[in-house]
Structure formats: structure tokens, C-alpha cells
Amino acid sequence: MQSLNTTLLIIGGGPGGYVTAIRAGQLGIPTILVEGQSLGGTCLNIGCIPSKALIHVAEQFHQTQHHSQDSALGISVSAPTLDITKSVEWKDGIVDRLTTGVAALLKKNKVQVINGWAKVIDGKTVDVGDTRIQCEHLVLATGSTSVNLPILPIGGPIISSTEALAPKSVPKRLVVVGGGYIGLELGIAYRKLGADVSVVEAQDRILPAYDAELTQPVHDALKQLGVKLYLQHSVLGFDGTLQVRDPEGETLNLETDQVLVAVGRKPNTQGWNLEALNLDMNGSAIKIDNRCQTSMRNVYAIGDLSGEPMLAHRAMAQGEMVAELISGKTREFNPTAIAAVCFTDPELVVVGKTPDEAKAAGLDCIVSSFPFAANGRAMTLESKSGFVRVVARRDNHVIVGWQAVGVGVSELSTAFAQSLEMGARLEDIGGTIHAHPTLGEAVQEAALRALGHALHL
């Protein structure tokens, strides 16, 4: 057996693992990264990036179709056709460019990448094939996997998000099981690509992780797109048609060509002998402290493996911090807020506390919204639905949360996170001159409205 020695060994080459490796390399820490599939993990290969690419294709096709019917913009084109094989090639091209870029960054920072599946022996020893690696510090960054439903095993017409992101053709009918962000992002994209889409959700509304006021514009948009919603319905099984139980206990048979199972993700703890470490767990995730340290000295867990929120940007921030801790710096993971973005149409952003969460935390807050219907830039983008909402303490006006729903609001997440991280008050945002005409003006107007003097409402 070949043996290697290193200061830092990272298992997993997704956003968490590769960022840890890059930062460690910059700090001069000898580093080995082990990845069994492609660098970039779920996010780059079968998650965030390809889904946004498919969403873009769907939106362009949908807009072109709109112009072929009756466009208020005065644009007319003949009815478009779609070559989905070409669309998938374009998406794959983006993924290739990004994964190649990650490989180049790792090389530039002198990180040794070993392609293969890790098997943990103990807190200082990992086997990859016939290579044994000894390390001083071990970072576990194995990410998460889709939750499967035993009654709907993946295969044939039953697909997960992975297959949905590499379609050979667009099905005539698609039923999405799960009304969370993954199911809705893909469901909306497939609807725009021409499929008849139905969504089955066990809860009484879509996107149950977000509050009802925020998700209402998405609910309205789904109706307008002709997506059928089966709320408070549970899945019974599939035998050519999907059987679901309605709230009254009756069984419905939904005719469909494909069933997309999107009921969430879980930490990827299986298949690499994690049990050998006997770490403290937090439910199905590895328990960590505010330095991402596990219950074993010099063993860290970051990203989805360490539980919610399962977000690539959280994993990246944790990884950067862990590399700095190993280099001897004093750091802890203590962000004021981590933005959660949902790329539905319209988009959703939640940063910090919602009104309900602020109330639950015992805070007396001012809550104020500004509608995009009163924003000039939104009108020029043919988009008037949605709003920006601010949540601030009544006593000192310190902002504790921002939420927005509308076209392109994902880009406002930067301003939201920054204002919370810097401890901004309503007066700080209200007193900052925002460029006109931009969607960002709604951010300033929401703050002004909370202070009692919005200008454009």
C-alpha cells in the first residue's frame, strides 16, 4: 500500500471542500483533497449552476413564445422550437468551464487532488483505493444527497433533480412531488419548456419554509403559468399513474409521463466509514461547534454534512474559516445572517429574521414593505409583482431582517446581508442615495416607509 503524509486532508471537493483547500494552499498548508466524482460537488455539477442554466433556457423559450403570441412590447416572432439536446450541451459547457476553473485554482495553490472514494480509518488516517493518507487535520465535506421516497424508487419515469437537469426530451406531463424550492424551481422551468406540470405537496401551501405573505406572488405566478397544485396531498405509490391521497382521504390517479421526486436533501454520511470516528451527531448531521470542530480533536465538518442551512455559500464561508484556524488564526463562524435564495419566478430572498421569527425571539419590531408596482425599473422589466420587506427593532431601528419577492431580487441579497452584517439602522439605508432607476430603490423606500415617510407611495 502506498502511503502519503499531509498536514490537511479534505474529503469532498464541493464548494466547502475546494474553498477550504484553496485558502489552505494560500496559507502555505500542505493539503490533499479527495473527491470521488467531479470537482465542484453537487452545486457545480448537478445543483445550483446547472439548475440556473436550465431556468435561463426555460425563461428565454417562454419569452420567445410570448412574443410569438401577443407581446405588449411590439415584438413579433414566429412560434419557437426547442432543441433540448443543444440546451443541455450549453449547460454542460458552463459546468465544464467552472469545474476546470476549480481544478486550475487548486493546482495554482499547490493542492494535491486525489480522485477516488475515501474510506475513513481513524481521525488521522484515510484510505483511497490502495493509498493510505496520514494527516494532522481532517476536514469532512461530503455534502448531501437527495432524500428518496421508498414508495417512489428512482428509475425509469421516476427521476430525481439529477436526471431532471439532463433531460433527453421534455416530457408532455410532469408531476413534481415536493413543493419546496428544488421542486418549484424545476417545475416552473419544465412548465416554461412546454410540459404540463402538477405539484404535489403534503403541507397546505407551497414553499412551506417561507412565510405565506412572501410566497403568495409565487403561488399567483404558478396559477398564471397553468401549474396545477395539489396541496395537502400525500403520495401513495406509482404504477403507470401516480396515486395520491387528497385531504378528504380519497385516492386520485394522476396521469403523467415522469415523476420528479424533490422532497429535500440529507447529509451524506453513508459509504465512507464515518462510523469509525464515532462522532457526536445532531440528528442526521454531524454536530459541530462555532469553529466547525466535531467531537474529535482536529476533525472538522463543514457544509451540508453539518446540517441546515444547506447552502453552498455557508459551506464556502465555513471552509475558509477552517483553513485559517488550522493556520493558527483566531476565527469563529458567527455570521449575522446567511441569505437564502429561491430561484422560482418570481425569485425569493430571505436574509435574517422574518416578522414571525422576530416576534418568536421576543423582539418588538417595525415591519414595512414597499411594492415593486411602485418601482419604475420593475415596470420597465414587465414585472410589477412582489415587494421588499424590512424588519427592524422599534427601540433603536437596527435592522434584523430583509425579505423580497420579485424578478431579479436574488441580486438584492448582497445589500441585505451587508446591511445586517454591518449593523445598519433604518436611517443608514434611508439616508444612502440609491441609483435610479433600479430595483434597489425599493430597498431604500422600504426603510423610509418604516420610518414613516416613503416618497413614492
Residue pairs with C-beta under 8 A, 6 or more apart in sequence:
1 127
1 130
1 131
1 132
2 130
2 131
2 132
3 131
3 132
3 133
3 134
4 32
4 131
4 132
4 133
4 134
5 133
5 134
5 135
6 30
6 31
6 32
6 112
6 133
6 134
6 135
6 136
7 29
7 30
7 31
7 135
7 136
7 137
7 326
8 20
8 21
8 24
8 29
8 30
8 31
8 32
8 135
8 136
8 137
8 138
8 139
8 323
8 326
9 31
9 32
9 34
9 126
9 133
9 135
9 137
9 138
9 139
10 17
10 20
10 21
10 24
10 31
10 32
10 33
10 34
10 138
10 139
10 141
11 17
11 34
11 118
11 120
11 126
11 138
11 139
11 140
11 141
11 142
11 272
12 34
12 35
12 41
12 140
12 141
12 142
12 143
12 303
12 305
13 21
13 33
13 34
13 35
13 38
13 39
13 40
13 41
13 102
13 113
13 141
14 40
14 41
14 42
14 43
14 44
14 141
14 143
14 303
14 312
14 315
15 40
15 41
15 43
15 44
15 303
15 312
15 313
15 315
15 316
15 319
16 41
16 141
16 143
16 302
16 303
16 304
16 312
16 315
16 316
16 318
16 319
17 33
17 35
17 41
17 139
17 141
17 302
17 303
17 319
18 33
18 39
18 40
18 41
18 102
18 105
18 106
18 319
19 315
19 316
19 319
19 320
20 139
20 141
20 302
20 319
20 320
20 322
20 323
21 31
21 33
21 106
21 109
21 111
21 319
21 323
22 105
22 106
22 109
22 111
23 319
23 320
23 323
23 324
24 31
24 109
24 111
24 323
24 326
24 327
25 31
25 106
25 108
25 109
25 110
25 111
26 109
26 323
27 323
27 324
27 326
27 327
28 327
29 323
29 326
29 327
31 110
31 111
31 112
32 111
32 112
32 113
32 114
32 133
32 135
33 106
33 111
33 112
33 113
33 114
34 113
34 114
34 116
34 117
34 118
34 126
34 128
34 133
35 41
35 113
35 114
35 115
36 115
36 116
36 117
36 118
37 45
38 44
38 45
38 99
39 99
39 102
39 103
39 106
39 113
40 49
40 95
40 98
40 99
40 102
41 47
41 143
42 48
42 143
42 144
43 49
43 312
44 95
44 98
44 99
44 102
45 95
45 99
46 161
46 162
46 165
47 161
47 312
48 312
49 94
49 95
49 98
50 91
50 92
50 94
50 95
50 165
50 166
51 161
51 165
51 182
51 185
51 186
51 189
51 343
52 343
53 90
53 91
53 94
53 95
54 87
54 91
54 165
54 186
54 189
55 185
55 188
55 189
55 343
57 87
57 90
57 91
57 189
57 193
58 188
58 189
58 190
58 191
58 192
58 193
59 192
59 345
61 80
61 82
61 192
61 193
61 194
62 192
62 193
64 77
64 80
65 79
65 80
67 73
67 75
67 76
67 77
68 76
68 77
68 78
68 79
68 80
72 382
73 382
82 170
82 193
82 194
84 167
84 168
84 169
84 170
84 193
85 168
88 166
88 167
91 165
103 113
106 113
107 113
114 128
114 131
114 133
116 128
116 129
116 131
117 128
117 129
117 271
117 272
118 126
118 127
118 128
118 272
119 126
119 127
119 128
119 272
119 273
120 126
120 272
120 273
120 274
120 276
120 277
121 127
121 132
121 273
121 276
122 276
122 277
123 138
123 277
123 296
123 297
123 298
123 299
124 134
124 135
124 136
124 138
124 298
125 132
125 133
125 134
125 135
126 132
126 133
126 135
126 138
127 133
136 298
137 298
137 299
137 300
137 326
138 298
138 299
138 300
139 300
139 301
139 302
139 319
139 322
140 274
140 286
140 294
140 299
140 300
140 301
140 302
140 305
141 301
141 302
141 303
141 305
141 315
141 319
142 267
142 268
142 269
142 272
142 305
143 267
143 268
143 303
143 304
143 305
143 315
144 265
144 266
144 267
144 268
144 304
144 305
144 310
145 265
145 266
145 268
146 160
146 161
146 162
146 261
146 262
146 264
146 265
147 263
147 264
147 265
147 266
148 154
148 160
148 261
149 177
149 235
149 261
149 263
151 235
151 236
151 237
151 238
152 158
152 177
152 235
152 237
152 238
152 259
152 261
154 160
154 163
154 261
157 238
157 256
157 257
157 258
157 259
158 238
158 258
158 259
158 261
159 258
159 259
159 260
159 261
160 260
160 261
160 262
161 182
161 186
161 260
161 262
164 186
164 190
164 260
165 186
170 190
170 193
170 194
170 195
171 190
171 195
171 256
171 257
171 258
172 195
172 196
172 257
173 195
173 196
173 197
173 198
173 255
173 256
173 257
173 258
174 187
174 190
174 195
174 196
174 197
174 198
174 256
174 257
174 258
174 259
174 260
175 197
175 198
175 199
175 200
175 242
175 254
175 256
175 258
175 259
175 260
176 183
176 184
176 186
176 187
176 197
176 198
176 199
176 200
176 259
176 260
176 262
177 183
177 200
177 235
177 242
177 259
177 260
177 261
177 262
177 263
178 199
178 200
178 201
178 261
178 262
178 263
178 264
179 199
179 200
179 201
179 203
179 205
179 206
179 207
179 208
179 229
179 231
180 207
180 208
180 209
180 262
180 263
180 264
181 207
181 209
181 342
181 343
181 344
181 348
182 262
182 264
182 265
183 199
183 201
183 260
183 262
183 263
184 199
184 206
184 207
184 218
184 222
184 342
184 344
185 342
185 343
185 344
186 260
186 262
187 197
187 199
187 227
187 260
188 197
188 221
188 222
188 225
188 227
188 344
188 345
190 197
190 260
191 197
191 225
191 226
191 227
192 225
192 345
196 226
196 228
197 227
197 228
198 227
198 228
198 229
198 230
198 254
198 256
199 206
199 222
199 227
199 228
199 229
199 230
200 230
200 233
200 235
200 242
200 244
200 254
201 208
201 229
201 230
201 231
201 232
201 233
202 232
202 233
202 234
203 231
203 232
204 231
204 232
205 212
205 215
205 219
205 231
206 215
206 218
206 219
206 222
206 229
206 231
207 215
207 218
207 342
207 344
207 348
210 342
210 348
210 350
210 354
211 354
211 355
211 356
211 403
213 389
214 348
214 350
214 354
214 389
214 403
214 405
215 348
215 405
217 346
217 385
217 386
217 405
217 406
218 342
218 344
218 345
218 346
218 348
218 405
219 229
220 385
221 344
221 345
221 346
221 385
222 229
223 229
225 345
230 244
230 246
230 252
230 254
232 246
232 247
233 244
233 245
233 246
233 247
233 252
234 244
234 245
235 242
235 243
235 244
236 243
236 244
236 245
236 251
237 243
238 259
241 253
241 254
241 255
241 256
242 253
242 254
242 256
242 259
243 251
243 252
243 253
243 254
244 251
244 252
244 254
245 251
245 252
246 252
265 304
265 310
266 284
267 284
267 285
267 286
267 304
267 305
267 306
267 307
268 304
268 305
269 284
269 286
269 305
274 286
277 294
277 296
277 299
279 286
279 287
279 294
279 295
279 296
279 299
279 301
280 286
280 287
280 294
280 295
281 287
282 288
282 306
282 307
283 307
284 307
285 305
285 306
285 307
285 308
286 294
286 301
286 305
286 306
286 307
287 294
287 295
288 294
288 300
288 301
288 302
288 306
290 332
290 333
290 334
291 300
291 321
291 322
291 325
291 331
291 332
291 333
292 300
292 301
292 302
292 306
292 318
292 321
292 322
292 333
293 299
293 300
294 300
294 301
300 322
302 315
302 318
302 319
302 322
303 310
303 312
303 314
303 315
303 318
303 319
304 310
304 315
306 318
309 338
309 340
311 338
311 340
313 338
313 339
314 338
317 333
317 335
317 338
318 333
321 331
321 332
321 333
324 331
325 331
335 421
336 352
336 417
336 420
336 421
336 423
337 351
337 352
337 401
337 416
337 417
337 420
337 421
338 351
338 417
339 349
339 350
339 351
339 413
339 416
339 417
340 349
340 350
340 351
341 347
341 348
341 349
341 410
341 413
342 348
342 349
343 410
345 407
346 383
346 385
346 386
346 405
346 406
346 407
346 409
347 405
347 406
347 407
347 408
347 409
347 410
348 403
348 404
348 405
348 409
349 402
349 403
349 404
349 405
349 409
349 410
349 412
349 413
349 416
350 401
350 402
350 403
351 401
351 402
351 403
351 413
351 416
351 417
351 420
352 391
352 399
352 400
352 401
352 402
352 416
352 420
353 361
353 363
353 391
353 400
353 401
354 391
354 401
354 403
355 365
355 367
355 389
355 391
355 401
357 401
358 365
358 367
358 391
358 400
358 401
359 365
363 393
363 400
364 393
364 394
364 395
365 391
365 392
365 393
365 394
365 400
366 390
366 391
366 392
366 393
366 394
366 397
366 426
366 450
367 389
367 390
367 391
367 450
368 389
368 390
368 392
368 446
368 447
368 449
368 450
369 387
369 388
369 389
369 390
369 446
369 449
370 387
370 388
370 442
370 445
370 446
370 449
370 454
370 457
371 386
371 387
371 442
371 457
372 378
372 383
372 384
372 385
372 386
372 387
372 388
372 406
372 407
372 439
372 442
373 384
373 385
374 445
374 456
374 457
375 437
375 439
375 441
375 442
375 445
375 456
376 436
376 437
376 441
377 437
377 438
377 439
377 441
378 384
378 386
378 406
378 407
378 439
378 442
380 437
381 407
381 408
381 439
383 406
383 407
383 408
385 405
385 406
386 404
386 405
386 406
386 407
386 409
387 404
387 405
387 406
387 442
387 446
388 402
388 403
388 404
388 406
388 409
388 412
388 442
388 443
388 445
388 446
389 402
389 403
389 404
389 446
390 399
390 401
390 402
390 426
390 429
390 443
390 446
390 447
390 450
391 399
391 400
391 401
391 402
391 403
392 398
392 399
392 400
392 425
392 426
392 447
392 450
393 400
396 425
397 425
397 426
397 427
397 450
397 451
398 423
398 424
398 425
399 419
399 420
399 424
399 425
399 426
399 429
399 447
400 420
401 420
402 412
402 416
402 419
402 420
402 443
404 412
404 416
404 442
406 439
406 442
407 439
408 439
409 439
411 439
412 439
412 440
412 443
415 440
415 443
416 443
419 428
419 429
426 447
426 450
426 451
427 447
427 451
429 443
429 444
429 447
430 444
430 447
430 448
430 451
432 444
434 440
434 441
434 443
434 444
435 441
441 456
445 454
445 455
445 456
445 457
446 454
448 454
448 455
449 457
